[in-house]
Amino acid sequence: MLRKCERGFSLLEVLVSFSVWLLLFTTLIPSFVLVKQERANILFVNTANQLIFEELMAIKNNSGVKENKTVSRNGISYTLEWSAVDETKVCVRWEDKRKRPEERCGYTNQ
């Protein structure tokens, strides 16, 4: 017969609770890491959009020169490239947290 433990938990109860916690953590930790990476990627996209906006406003105000350059912000290198075929197109390229190449482009009417 099983003896009732009056002063604490039995070994079976501890093992069951430990396995439940382990199952929860093994399913939630990868999701948490993915969400954290995607939040960082959204920050990178917003920074790229800001760089495009700044470059296009400099060209519009005639204070900027259409040249390719590399800008580093928040530890990420962004490459600004003006299109050789279409002089009104500027693109920003960078790598996201998952090492995937990303690109955003903007256009000016000048």
N, C-alpha and C positions, 0 to 999 in steps of 0.2 A: 504494500500500500504506500501511496505517497503521503508523506508527512507534511502537514501544513506549517509553513515557515512564518513565525510570528514577528520576527525582528527585521525583515527585509524582503528582498525579491529572491525568487528561486532562480536557478541557473537558466532554466527554460525561458522564463520571462525576460531575463536580460538578453539572451540570444535572439529572441524574437524582436525585441525593441531595437537591438543593434542592427539586425538585418533590415528592418523597416527604414531606419535612418540611413543606412548604407545605400539602399535602393533609391531613396529620395535624393541623396547627394549625387549619385552616379547619373541620374536623369536630369537634375537641375544645373549642375556645374557646366556641362557643355553648352546649354542654352544661355546661361549667364555670360559665358565667354563670348559667344556669338553676338549677343546683344551689345556687349561692351565694344566689340570690334566695329559693329555697324554704327554705333554712336560716334566713334572716332572717324569713320568714313564720312558721315554726314558733316562733321566739322571740316574735313578736307574738301568736300564739295563746296561748302559755303565759302571757304577761303579761296578756292579756285574761282568761284563766281565773283568774289570781291576783287580779285586780281584782274579779271577780264573787265569789270566795270571801271576800275582805276585806269587801266590801259586805254580803254575806249574814250573815257572822259579826257585823258591827257591829249589824245589825238584830236578830239573834237575841239578842245580849247587851244589847239595849235601849240601846245607846250611839250608835246611828246614826239619822239622819233620812232618810226616803225622799224624796230630792230628786234632780233631774237635775243632772249636773255633768260637767265636762270635766277629764280628768286627763292630764298629759303625762309619759310615761316613755320613756326611751331615744330621745328625739326624735320620738316618735309621739304624736299626740293621740287619746285614747280618750274616747268620749262614753258616759257611763253614763246610761241612761234607764229610769225606772220606768214600767211600763205604766199608762195611765189607766183601762183597762177592768179589767184583772186586777192588783190591788194586790200580788200575790205574785210578779210576774215582773219581773226586771231584765235589761236587755240592754246589751251593750257593742258599740259600732260603731267601726270604724277603717278606714283604707285600707292595703292591703298594698304590697309593693314594686312590684307591677305596676299600681298605682293602681286595684285592684279593691276595691269596698266589701265589708267582711267584718262578720259579726255573730255573737256568741255570747250565749246567754241562760241565766239561772239562775232557780230558783224557791225560794221560802221557804214555810213552812207557817203563817206569821203574817199 
